[in-house]
Amino acid sequence: MVEVGAEKLFGSQLEERVNKIFARNQITPAIARNEIQQLFTQLRSFREALDWLLNAFGRLNIGKEQLRPGECEIGVLIPRMNVNNQLDKLAEELEELNRILSDFAELATGSRPGFEVKSVSTTDFSIFLSPSPITLASISFAVERIIAVYKNLLEIRKLKNELKENGIPDKQLQGVQDHANGIMENGIEAIKNDLFKMFYKQKDGGRENELRTAVGMSLRKIADRIDRGVNIEVRAVPPSVSQSAENNPEIEDKGSATNLWGDLHKGWGFAIF
């Protein structure tokens, strides 16, 4: 919105501009009407430009990317400031992202097959991958639960800042910080246990212990990245009627294919931060 010059035409900035018009002393209805009309003209001009752009896309056969029935994807947006806009830092982050997602792939499928890259965007660094449906389900479940815990953490941080502004010394606020840290740690442990109950079906007890440690670390890394502004988006389209569970044995092994795709499609699997 900032790059296309539209940030002042929507949301709180538009509200602020309208309020200022009516807040001026001695303003007359006629003057207010003229100034509001100017805002409306700017907004209408912007909308006409968007309509023209969309029509041009249609004429040039440039459309949005549509998933086919049975397909799913995960997108990760990495803010440029997180990697200092440096190639080596971006490469390290992508390698770490692969390790994190591979832990969930092994949890859900018993293997680490890697991830096909569907597309890459560079406005902010965004990468879109094609995981298996059951892997996508495990990632989606984990991220959704992390967000719920993180919301509680943000509320505690807000309370801590309010107490600090009211003159409470940092030493006395340490207990609040410790409590916040405990909430996140306990939350991650609970998420990890639920993930293994839902998705882990292997028989190797030794590897299970190793994977539990790895998944716990990956959950913490996801929480840390969410805290630093990383966005994670999940999309899934249910299979067509002709695509039976026989064509998706890994889903059938983990439970009902219908329930899995239904959960992903209805929103349980959509995690946008």
N, C-alpha and C positions, 0 to 999 in steps of 0.2 A: 504494500500500500504506500509506503514511504517512497519507494523507487519510482512509482508511476504517478506520484503527486496527488494521491487520493486520501491521505490520512486525515485531512481536515474536513472531509465530506461525510464521515461516518462516525458512529460511536460517540465516545465521550468528548472528543474534540468538536464535533458538530453541535452537541448539546451545549458545550461551553460557549460557542459562538452565538447560538440562539439566545442563551441566557444573558449574555453581555448586551445584546441588542435591546432587550427589554429592561435591563438594569440601569441603563443610562438615565441620568436625571433629565427631566423635561422633554423626554422623547415623545413625539406625537404618534398616533396610530398610523398616519400616512407615511412617516419616516420609517417606522418599524416595518410596515408592509413592503416598502421599497427595498429595504435591506434584506428582508426574508426572501423577497423575489430574486435578489441577486444570488443568494445561496442556492435557491431552487434552480436557477439557470445554470450555475456551475455543476450541480448534481446531474441535471438533465443532459448537459453536454458530455459529462463523463460516461453516463449510461449509453448515450448514442455512440460514443467511441468504442465501448465494449461490444455493443450490438454489431457495429461494423466489423470489428475484429473477429467475432464469432462467425459472422457470415463469410468473411474471407477464409477462415479456417475450413468451413464447409466446402467452399468452391475449390479449395486446394486439396481436398480429401485429407485434411489433418484432423484427426479425431482423438478423443481421449482413449487411453489404453483400457480395453475391456478384457476381463478374465473370462476364459471359456468355462463351461460347466465342469466342475471337478477340480478347477485350478485354485491355487491360493498363493499368497505372497506376503512377505514381511518387508517393510521398509524402515530404514534407520536413517534419521537425519542428524548429522554431526555438525554443530555450530563451528564456524571457522575459528573462533577464538579458542575453542577447546584444543585445537592442534596448532595454534599460533600461525595458521595459514601456511604451514610448512609441509613439504612433501614427505619428509622422513617421519614427521610426527603423525601425518595422516596414514602412512603405511603401517606404523606401529599400532595405531588405533584399529585399523581394519583387521590386522592380524589378531589383535586381542578380541575383537568382535567375533571373529571366526571361532576362536577357542571357546568363548562364552556360549555361542549358539550350538557348537558341537557337543557341549555337555548335555544340552537338552535333547539333541538328536539321539545321543547314546541312551539317555534316560528313557526316551519314548520308543526307540526302535532297536536298541542293542548294538548299533553300529554308528560310525562317524563318516557318512558318505561324502561330506562336503556340501556346498551350496552353489547352485547355478545362479549366476548374476543375470538378472533380467534387464536392468537398466541402471544408469548412473546419472545423477543431476549435480551441477556444480554451483548453483546460486548459493545455497549452503550445501555442504557435501551430503548428498543423499544417495543411498544404495538400496536397490530393491532385489530381493532374493526369492528363490522358489524352493521352500522346504517341503517336506512331505506333510500331508494333512495332520498326522498324529503329532509330528514335531511342532507344527504350528500351534496345535491345541495346547501343548505343554508350555510353550513360550507365552502364549496369550494368557493362560491361567496364571502363570507366575507374575507377569507384568501387571495384570489387573490387581492381584493381591498386594503387590509391592506398592502400587499407587494408593490403595486403601490405607496401608500402614503409613505411607509418606504423608498423607493428608493429616493424620493425627500428629505427626511430627511437626508439620508446619504450624499447626495450631499452638503447640507447646512453644515453638520458637517465637511466635507472635506474643504469647503471654510473657515469655522471658524478656523480650524487648520492652514491653510495656512496664514491667517491674523495674527494669534497668533505668528507664526514663524517669521513673518515680523515685529514683535515688537508692534503690536496693544495691548494696555492694556486690561485686562479682563473686566474692568468696561465698556469700550466702546464696547466690544464684547457681552455684555449682551443683547443688542437689537437683535443681530443675534440669540441668544439662545431663546429669547422670541418668535421670529418669527417662529423658528423651532417647538417649543412647540405648537404654534397656528396652524401650518399646520397639525400636527398630530391630535390635538383635533377637528379641523373643519372637517378633513377627516373622523374621526371615527363617528362623528355626521351624516355626509352625508351617510356613509355606513349603519348606523343603520336605517336611514329613508328609504333608498332603500330596505333594507332587509324586513322591515315591509310592504312596498308597494307590494313586490313580493310574500311574503310567508305567511303573517299573515292573516288568514281568520276567526278568531273567532269573537264572538259578545260581549264578556265581556269587556266593556270599562275600568272598574276598574282594571282588571287583565292586560289589555294591557299596562296601565301606569306602573304597577309594572314590567312587562316583558321588557318594553323599558329600564327601569333603569338597569335591570339585564343584558340585551344583551349589553348595552353600556359598562358596567363594564367588561363583558367577552371579548368584542372587545379589550379593553385596555390591558387585561391580555394576550390575544393572541399576541398583538403587543410587549408587554414586553418580552414574551418568544421567539419570533422571534429574538428580539434584543440580547437575551442571547444564541442564537445558537440552539434553539429547531427546529427540522425539522418536517414538516407535509406533508404527502403524501396521495393522494386520488387516488383510482383505481375504475373503473366501467366497466362492460361488458353489452352491450345492451341485452335486453331479446330476446329470439328466436321468430320466427314468431308466434308460437303457444301460446306464453305468451301474451295475449291481455290485454288491459287496464282494462278489467273486473276483472282480477286477481290482479290488483293494484289500488284499488279505491282511495287510498290516493294520488296517482300521478294524477289520473284523476281529482280529486277535485281541484288540484292546477294548472292545465293547461294541456298542451299537453304532454302525456307520451313520444311520439316520440321525441319531441324537448328536453325534459329533458334528456333522455338517450343519445341523440345525442350530446348535449352540454358536458355532463360528459365524454363521450367516446372520443370526438375529441380533448379534451385538456382544455376546459373551466373549467372542474372540476379537472384537474391535477395540484396540487399546491405542488411543491417540493422546499423547502427552505434550 
